[in-house]
Amino acid sequence: MYKTLIKTPNSLRSFSSLPNLTSCITSLQLCANHTDLQQGKKLHSYMLVNGFLTSPLTITSLINMYSKCHFISHAFSVFNSSSEPNVFAYNAIIAGFIFNDMPKPALRVYEKMRVAGVMMDKFTFPCVVKAVSGCEDVVGLKKVHGLVFKFGLDHDLFVGSAVVHGYLKFELLGDAHQMFDEMPDRDVVLWNAMINGYAQIGEFGNALDCLQKLIADENVPSRFTVTGILSVLTLKGDLYNGKTMHGLVTKMGYFSGIAVCNALIDMYGKCKCFLDALGIFELMETKDVYSWNSIIGVHQQSGDHEGTLKLFDQMLRDKVFCPDLVTVTTVLPACSHLAALRHGKEIHAYMITKGLGKGKDDGEDRADDAYINNAVMDMYGKCGCMREARLVFDHMGSKDSASWNIMIMGYAMHGFGNEALNLFHEMCEVDLLPDEVTFVGVLSACNHAGLVKEGQEFLSQMKSKYKVSPTVEHYTCVIDMFGRAGLLNQAYGLLSEMPIEANSVVWRAFLAACRLHGDANLATIAARKVIDLEPEHCGSYVLMSNVYGTFGRYEEVSDVRLNMRQQNVKKTPGCSWIEFGDGVHVFGTGDRTHPDEDSIYSELNSLYISMGLCHMT
């Protein structure tokens, strides 16, 4: 019976099979490992009914379970329910706050622990060091270091490793080395603190030197050593040594470790070796939420937005791990790129249900709250749902510049010029300085809404009033604005006189305007510039061919197509996608790869027949 409990959390549903306190505590640990909050709550209720909450071990286990399930408010309530919490309960809640990235509440509990006269041990100090480091409190770190000496724990490897890592985080290399040198024993744990500490502050050379010294001291690298070195190689983009480390991992039998495999997935993904990353993920016998986040992130980085959503759907279907903040912020941009509104809404609903993006239990605003809400806003904006985007914006507790920029750009994209400009003025009124991105949105709003005069004024005021130097993107917006309004001479004048060298994007925008308004002479000038600047871009040739076709210059059309063949430039096939309940389906021109192609083309042929057209081939 107990073996069954350890294998799967689903068996926890039968609480009549939990006869004693020991099995309950074992099951709570299982819930913590699987982040299974629902079953953990049921266990809590069962233990409450059966009078198991008087045991200090029960209190500690419940605190740990709720902390690991990211339900820190319940963990803290359990802690406060204990009349006289012991050192284990204090350690559990401090560790829980650290696990949930809440260093300030952790320090408050630590101070309460000292006032209560509870004796700290070797498990307290590593968490407290992380707390003062998280609060960027150098003085606090040195005070904790002093207490470590006072309690006689300065030679404890785990405490010493935490202090070394803390000093390295503050780039106090001298203090870190002094602590390191004074340790009587230097095992792999201490070396790992040095390696990971150097890696996090970008001292890659020192991190690799520590690896060599670790091996020279006849220490065997551990899984933590491997993950630390892989993080260095990932940041350096060092694929060669990354593959060497992969071979070492296999040789030492560490490939079964989840953290090592996650690090390898991340390394291969950052080095653009997406198939290698996917191969490791598929070979993993056991995965955690970080494994899923890593492989989903790899697909998103590679531009495989459809694959990103498929993996996310698979993660939900497996029902083993719940998506977290990292998951949803990785998947939402895929929804934005594919305009997958249904998926986006489902993710937003999941966030609301799970309380993601609503701040932590300490009531303090977090940077990632704005980040996650910005991702939701961006998704709604890209999908054309500006009303929903505005609702998210209006209900945000704290907004950064990106929040305002996303809304301004969203209004601009969909032709709500006045709304975008009104929001820009509101942004200035709350003393947020507009940046380059803000003015791309403002000028795009003027462009799409035909606000030519306002656009000219913003361009002229950017540097003088707002201290923002115009870039080629800003000039492109204004030139396109002139072109759409038929002011081709003004557009050409600005294009010729702008202090920044015009790129192919600017000339292509101008060429499109010349085609729209039938100016053959300026179109010829623009077409030559476009081809000179980007001879390999198929869009330039297609646009130029269409311009000549519009003016009836069919010989030039033939010349352009001949030039494309000679330059081996091929037009990228058209592509579209449609969202159904089972995911996003992508179709290319003449696509025959879809599993339901027969029924799709049969239906299309029926539509063509009903329209009086010929059959499709």
C-alpha positions in Angstrom: 0.0 0.0 0.0 2.7 2.5 0.9 4.6 1.7 -2.3 1.5 2.6 -4.2 1.3 5.9 -2.4 4.9 6.7 -3.3 4.5 5.9 -7.0 1.5 8.2 -7.8 -0.3 11.1 -6.1 -3.6 9.8 -7.6 -3.8 7.2 -4.9 -4.0 9.9 -2.2 -7.7 10.2 -3.0 -8.5 7.2 -0.8 -7.7 8.6 2.7 -9.1 5.7 4.5 -5.9 3.9 3.5 -3.8 6.4 5.5 -3.9 4.9 9.0 -1.2 6.7 10.8 0.8 9.9 11.0 3.9 8.5 9.3 2.1 7.6 6.1 0.4 11.0 6.1 3.8 12.8 6.3 5.2 10.6 3.5 2.2 11.5 1.3 2.7 15.2 2.1 6.2 14.9 0.9 4.9 13.3 -2.3 2.5 16.1 -2.8 5.3 18.6 -2.4 7.5 16.8 -4.9 4.7 16.8 -7.5 3.4 20.3 -6.6 0.0 18.6 -6.1 -1.9 21.2 -4.1 -5.3 19.7 -4.4 -4.3 16.4 -2.9 -2.2 18.2 -0.3 -5.2 20.2 0.9 -7.2 17.0 1.2 -4.5 15.5 3.3 -4.4 18.6 5.5 -8.2 18.2 6.1 -7.8 14.5 6.8 -5.0 15.2 9.4 -7.1 18.0 11.0 -10.1 15.7 11.4 -7.9 12.9 12.9 -6.1 15.2 15.3 -2.6 14.8 13.7 -1.8 18.6 13.7 -0.4 18.5 17.2 2.9 17.0 16.0 5.7 19.5 15.2 6.7 17.2 12.3 3.2 17.6 10.9 3.5 21.4 11.0 6.9 21.3 9.2 5.6 18.9 6.6 2.5 21.0 5.8 4.6 24.2 5.6 6.9 22.5 3.2 4.1 21.1 1.0 2.3 24.4 0.7 5.6 26.2 0.0 6.5 23.8 -2.8 3.0 24.2 -4.2 3.6 28.0 -4.4 0.7 28.5 -1.8 2.9 30.4 0.6 0.0 32.2 2.3 -1.3 28.8 3.6 2.2 27.8 4.6 2.5 30.9 6.7 -0.9 30.3 8.2 0.1 26.8 9.3 3.3 28.3 10.8 1.3 30.9 12.7 -1.1 28.2 14.0 1.8 26.7 16.0 1.8 28.2 19.5 5.6 27.6 20.0 7.2 26.8 16.6 10.6 25.1 16.9 13.7 25.5 14.8 12.4 23.0 12.2 9.2 25.0 11.7 11.2 28.3 11.4 13.6 26.7 8.9 10.7 25.4 6.8 8.9 28.7 6.5 12.1 30.7 5.9 13.0 28.1 3.2 9.5 28.4 1.8 9.7 32.1 1.4 13.1 31.7 -0.3 11.7 29.0 -2.6 8.9 31.4 -3.7 11.4 34.3 -4.3 10.3 36.3 -1.3 13.4 37.3 0.6 11.9 40.2 2.6 9.3 38.1 4.5 12.0 35.4 5.0 14.1 38.0 6.8 11.2 39.2 8.9 10.6 35.6 10.1 14.4 35.3 10.7 14.3 38.4 13.0 11.2 37.0 14.8 13.2 33.7 15.3 16.0 35.6 16.9 13.7 37.6 19.2 12.0 34.4 20.2 15.4 33.0 21.3 15.1 29.9 19.0 18.6 28.5 18.5 19.6 28.6 14.8 21.3 25.6 13.2 23.2 24.8 10.0 20.0 24.6 8.0 18.9 28.1 9.0 21.9 30.0 7.8 22.1 29.0 4.1 18.5 30.2 3.7 19.2 33.4 5.6 22.2 34.1 3.4 20.0 33.7 0.3 17.5 36.1 1.8 20.0 38.9 2.5 21.5 38.3 -0.9 18.0 38.6 -2.5 17.5 41.9 -0.7 21.0 43.1 -1.9 22.0 43.7 1.7 25.8 43.5 1.8 25.9 44.6 5.4 23.3 42.0 6.3 25.4 39.3 4.7 28.4 40.3 6.8 26.3 40.3 10.0 25.1 36.8 9.2 28.6 35.7 8.5 29.5 37.0 12.0 26.7 34.9 13.5 28.0 31.9 11.7 31.3 32.3 13.5 29.5 32.9 16.8 27.6 29.6 16.5 30.7 27.7 15.4 29.4 26.8 12.0 32.1 28.6 10.0 33.7 25.2 9.0 30.4 23.6 8.1 30.6 22.9 4.3 27.0 23.8 3.5 27.0 27.0 5.5 30.4 28.0 4.2 29.3 27.3 0.6 26.3 29.5 1.1 28.4 32.4 2.4 31.0 32.0 -0.4 28.2 32.1 -3.0 26.7 35.1 -1.3 29.9 37.1 -1.4 30.4 36.2 -5.1 26.9 37.4 -5.9 27.9 40.8 -4.5 31.2 40.5 -6.5 33.2 40.5 -3.3 35.8 38.2 -4.7 38.3 38.8 -1.9 35.8 37.9 0.9 34.7 34.8 -1.0 38.3 33.6 -1.5 39.1 34.2 2.1 36.1 32.2 3.3 37.0 29.5 0.8 40.7 29.3 1.8 39.8 29.1 5.5 37.6 26.0 5.0 39.5 22.9 6.3 37.8 20.6 3.8 37.1 21.5 0.2 34.7 19.0 -1.2 32.7 19.3 -4.4 29.9 21.2 -2.6 32.3 24.1 -1.8 33.8 24.0 -5.4 30.2 24.1 -6.8 29.5 27.3 -4.8 32.6 28.9 -6.4 31.7 27.7 -9.9 28.0 28.7 -9.8 28.9 32.0 -8.1 31.3 32.9 -10.8 28.9 31.8 -13.5 26.1 34.1 -12.2 28.3 37.2 -12.2 29.7 36.5 -15.7 33.2 35.4 -14.5 33.3 32.5 -17.0 37.0 32.1 -17.0 37.2 31.8 -13.2 34.3 29.3 -13.3 36.2 27.1 -15.7 39.4 27.4 -13.8 37.6 26.2 -10.6 36.4 23.1 -12.6 40.0 22.3 -13.5 41.2 22.8 -9.9 38.3 20.7 -8.6 39.4 17.8 -10.8 43.1 18.4 -9.9 42.2 18.1 -6.2 40.8 14.6 -7.1 37.2 15.6 -6.5 34.6 14.0 -8.7 32.3 16.6 -10.4 28.7 16.2 -9.2 25.5 17.0 -11.0 25.5 20.5 -9.6 29.0 21.0 -11.0 27.8 19.9 -14.4 24.8 22.2 -14.3 27.0 25.1 -13.2 29.5 24.6 -16.1 26.7 24.1 -18.6 25.2 27.4 -17.6 28.6 29.0 -18.3 28.8 27.3 -21.7 25.2 28.3 -22.5 25.8 32.0 -21.8 29.0 31.8 -23.9 27.3 30.0 -26.7 30.1 27.4 -26.6 28.6 24.5 -28.4 31.8 22.5 -28.8 32.6 22.4 -25.1 28.9 21.9 -24.4 28.9 18.7 -26.5 32.1 17.7 -24.6 30.2 18.2 -21.3 27.3 16.2 -22.7 29.7 13.3 -23.3 31.1 13.6 -19.8 27.5 13.6 -18.4 26.8 10.3 -20.3 30.1 8.8 -19.2 29.6 9.6 -15.5 26.0 8.3 -15.5 24.4 11.7 -14.8 22.1 11.7 -17.8 19.3 10.4 -15.7 19.3 13.5 -13.6 16.5 15.9 -14.4 18.5 19.1 -13.6 21.4 18.0 -15.9 19.1 17.2 -18.8 17.3 20.5 -18.3 20.7 22.3 -18.5 21.5 20.3 -21.7 18.2 21.3 -23.3 18.8 24.9 -22.4 22.4 24.8 -23.8 21.4 23.2 -27.1 18.5 25.5 -27.4 20.6 28.7 -26.9 23.1 27.3 -29.4 20.4 26.9 -32.0 20.6 23.1 -32.0 16.9 22.6 -31.6 16.7 18.9 -32.7 19.4 18.0 -30.1 17.4 19.7 -27.4 14.2 17.9 -28.4 16.0 14.6 -28.6 17.2 15.0 -24.9 13.7 16.0 -23.8 12.1 12.9 -25.5 14.7 10.6 -23.9 14.1 11.8 -20.4 12.3 9.2 -18.4 11.3 11.7 -15.7 10.5 15.3 -16.4 9.7 18.3 -14.2 8.1 21.7 -14.9 11.5 23.1 -15.8 11.9 20.4 -18.4 8.7 21.5 -20.1 9.5 25.2 -19.8 13.0 24.6 -21.3 11.7 22.7 -24.4 8.7 25.0 -24.9 11.2 27.9 -24.7 13.4 26.3 -27.3 10.5 25.9 -29.7 9.5 29.5 -29.2 13.1 30.8 -29.7 13.3 28.9 -33.0 10.2 30.6 -34.3 8.2 27.3 -34.2 5.1 28.9 -32.7 2.8 26.1 -33.7 5.1 23.6 -32.0 5.2 25.7 -28.9 1.4 25.5 -28.6 1.4 21.8 -29.3 3.9 21.2 -26.5 1.9 23.4 -24.2 -1.3 21.4 -25.0 0.6 18.2 -24.4 1.7 19.4 -21.0 -1.9 20.2 -20.1 -3.1 16.8 -21.3 -0.5 15.0 -19.2 -1.8 16.7 -16.1 1.4 15.9 -14.2 2.7 19.5 -13.8 0.8 22.7 -13.7 2.1 25.6 -16.0 3.8 28.4 -14.0 4.7 32.0 -14.7 7.6 31.0 -17.0 5.4 28.6 -19.0 2.6 31.1 -19.7 5.0 34.0 -20.5 6.7 31.7 -23.0 3.5 30.5 -24.6 1.6 33.8 -24.8 4.0 35.2 -27.5 3.2 32.2 -29.7 -0.5 33.0 -29.4 0.4 36.5 -30.4 2.3 35.5 -33.5 -0.4 33.0 -34.6 -3.3 35.3 -33.6 -4.5 32.2 -31.6 -7.1 34.0 -29.6 -8.8 30.9 -28.2 -5.6 29.6 -26.8 -4.7 33.0 -25.5 -8.0 33.4 -23.7 -7.7 29.9 -22.2 -4.2 30.8 -20.9 -5.5 34.0 -19.4 -8.4 32.2 -17.7 -5.9 29.7 -16.3 -3.8 32.6 -14.9 -6.9 34.1 -13.2 -7.8 30.7 -11.7 -4.3 30.1 -10.4 -3.7 33.7 -9.3 -0.7 34.2 -11.6 0.2 37.9 -12.1 -1.7 39.0 -9.0 1.2 39.7 -6.7 2.7 37.7 -3.9 1.2 37.2 -0.5 3.4 39.9 1.1 1.4 42.5 -0.8 4.4 43.9 -2.6 4.4 44.6 -6.4 6.8 42.4 -8.3 8.5 43.0 -11.6 7.2 39.8 -13.0 3.6 40.8 -12.3 3.9 43.6 -14.8 5.8 41.3 -17.2 3.1 38.6 -17.2 0.3 41.2 -17.6 2.2 42.8 -20.4 2.3 39.5 -22.2 -1.4 39.1 -21.8 -2.0 42.6 -23.1 0.3 42.0 -26.0 -1.6 38.8 -26.9 -4.9 40.6 -26.9 -3.5 43.5 -28.9 -2.0 41.3 -31.6 -5.2 39.4 -31.8 -7.2 42.6 -32.3 -9.0 42.5 -29.0 -8.2 46.0 -27.8 -11.1 46.1 -25.4 -9.8 43.1 -23.5 -6.2 44.5 -23.6 -7.5 47.8 -22.1 -9.3 45.9 -19.3 -6.0 44.1 -18.3 -4.2 47.5 -18.5 -6.7 49.3 -16.3 -6.6 46.6 -13.7 -2.8 46.3 -13.4 -1.5 47.2 -9.9 1.7 48.6 -11.4 2.6 49.6 -14.9 6.0 50.0 -16.5 7.0 51.7 -19.7 6.4 48.5 -21.6 2.8 48.4 -20.4 2.1 51.8 -21.9 4.0 51.0 -25.1 2.1 47.8 -25.7 -1.2 49.6 -25.4 -0.1 52.5 -27.6 1.2 50.1 -30.3 -1.9 48.0 -30.1 -4.2 51.0 -30.7 -1.8 52.1 -33.5 -1.9 48.8 -35.3 -5.6 48.7 -35.4 -6.2 52.3 -36.6 -7.2 53.8 -33.2 -5.0 56.8 -33.7 -6.7 59.2 -31.3 -6.8 56.6 -28.5 -3.1 55.9 -29.0 -2.3 59.6 -28.7 -4.5 60.1 -25.7 -2.8 57.3 -24.0 0.6 58.8 -24.9 -0.4 62.1 -23.2 -1.6 60.1 -20.1 1.8 58.4 -20.0 3.6 61.7 -19.9 1.2 63.0 -17.2 2.2 60.2 -14.8 5.9 61.2 -15.3 6.9 58.2 -17.3 9.4 59.2 -20.0 8.6 57.9 -23.5 11.4 56.0 -25.2 12.2 54.9 -28.8 9.5 52.1 -28.7 6.9 54.6 -27.5 7.5 56.9 -30.5 7.3 54.0 -32.9 3.8 53.4 -31.6 2.9 57.1 -31.7 4.2 57.6 -35.2 2.5 54.4 -36.4 -0.8 55.7 -34.9 -0.4 58.9 -36.8 0.4 56.9 -39.9 -2.5 54.5 -39.8 -5.0 57.2 -38.8 -3.9 59.7 -41.4 -2.8 62.2 -38.8 0.0 63.7 -41.0 0.4 67.1 -39.2 0.5 65.4 -35.8 3.1 62.9 -37.1 5.3 65.6 -38.4 5.2 67.5 -35.1 6.1 64.4 -33.1 9.1 63.7 -35.3 10.4 67.2 -34.9 9.7 67.2 -31.1 11.3 63.8 -30.4 14.9 65.1 -29.8 14.1 68.7 -28.8 11.3 68.0 -26.3 11.6 64.4 -25.3 15.3 63.8 -25.7 14.8 60.7 -27.9 16.9 60.5 -31.1 14.9 59.3 -34.1 16.0 56.0 -35.6 15.4 54.5 -39.0 12.1 53.0 -37.7 10.8 56.4 -36.8 11.7 57.8 -40.2 10.1 54.8 -41.9 6.8 55.5 -40.1 6.7 59.1 -41.2 7.8 58.3 -44.8 5.1 55.7 -45.0 2.7 58.2 -43.6 3.5 60.7 -46.3 3.2 58.0 -48.9 -0.2 56.8 -47.8 -1.4 60.4 -47.8 -0.2 60.8 -51.4 2.6 63.3 -50.4 5.2 61.5 -52.4 7.5 64.5 -52.9 7.6 65.1 -49.1 8.3 61.5 -48.5 11.1 61.4 -51.0 12.5 64.7 -49.6 12.6 63.3 -46.1 14.0 60.0 -47.3 16.8 61.8 -49.1 17.6 64.3 -46.3 17.3 62.0 -43.2 20.5 61.9 -41.1 20.4 58.1 -41.0 21.2 55.9 -44.0 18.0 54.5 -45.4 17.6 50.7 -45.4 15.6 48.5 -47.7 12.5 48.6 -45.4 12.3 52.4 -45.9 12.7 52.2 -49.7 10.2 49.3 -49.9 7.6 51.4 -48.0 8.2 54.3 -50.4 8.0 51.9 -53.4 4.6 50.7 -52.3 3.4 54.3 -52.0 4.6 55.0 -55.5 2.7 52.0 -56.8 -0.4 53.1 -54.9 -0.4 56.6 -56.3 0.9 55.8 -59.8 4.2 57.7 -59.8 6.3 55.7 -62.3 9.4 57.9 -62.1 9.8 57.8 -58.3 8.9 54.1 -58.3 11.8 53.3 -60.7 14.2 55.1 -58.4 12.9 53.3 -55.3 12.9 49.9 -57.1 16.6 50.2 -58.0 17.5 51.2 -54.4 15.5 48.2 -53.0 17.3 45.7 -55.3 20.7 47.2 -54.6 20.3 47.1 -50.9 18.7 43.6 -50.6 19.2 41.6 -53.8 18.3 38.3 -52.1 14.9 39.4 -50.7 12.0 37.9 -52.7 9.6 40.6 -51.5 11.6 43.3 -53.2 11.3 41.6 -56.6 7.6 40.8 -56.2 6.8 44.4 -55.3 8.9 45.7 -58.1 7.2 43.3 -60.6 3.8 44.4 -59.3 4.7 48.1 -59.7 5.8 47.6 -63.4 2.6 45.5 -64.0 0.5 48.3 -62.6 2.0 50.8 -65.1 1.7 48.3 -68.0 5.5 47.9 -68.4 5.4 44.2 -69.1 8.9 44.0 -70.5 10.3 45.2 -67.2 8.1 42.6 -65.5 9.8 39.9 -67.5 13.2 41.3 -66.8 12.5 41.3 -63.1 11.4 37.7 -63.2 14.4 36.7 -65.2 16.6 38.5 -62.7 15.0 36.5 -59.9 15.8 33.2 -61.7 19.4 34.3 -62.4 19.9 35.3 -58.7 18.2 32.1 -57.6 15.6 34.1 -55.6 12.4 32.3 -55.0 9.1 33.7 -53.8 8.2 32.4 -50.3 4.9 30.5 -50.6 1.9 32.1 -49.0 0.8 30.7 -45.6 -2.3 30.9 -43.4 -3.5 29.3 -40.3 -6.8 28.7 -38.5 -7.5 27.9 -34.9 -9.7 25.0 -33.8 -10.3 23.3 -30.5 -7.5 20.8 -31.1 -4.9 23.5 -31.9 -3.7 25.7 -34.7 -3.7 24.3 -38.2 -1.2 25.8 -40.7 -1.7 25.7 -44.5 0.7 26.7 -47.2 0.0 27.4 -50.9 -0.9 24.0 -52.5 -0.4 22.3 -49.2 -0.8 18.5 -49.4 0.7 17.6 -46.0 -2.4 18.0 -43.8 -3.8 14.7 -42.6 -7.3 15.7 -43.6 -6.3 17.0 -47.0 -8.8 14.8 -49.0 -11.8 16.2 -47.1 -10.4 19.7 -47.2 -9.9 19.8 -51.0 -13.2 18.0 -51.5 -15.0 20.7 -49.6 -13.1 23.4 -51.5 -14.1 21.8 -54.8 -17.7 21.8 -53.7 -17.5 25.5 -52.9 -15.9 26.2 -56.3 -18.6 24.3 -58.1 -21.4 26.1 -56.2 -19.6 29.4 -57.3 -19.7 28.3 -60.9 -15.9 27.9 -61.1 -13.7 25.0 -62.3 -12.5 22.2 -60.1 -9.3 22.7 -58.1 -6.4 20.5 -59.1 
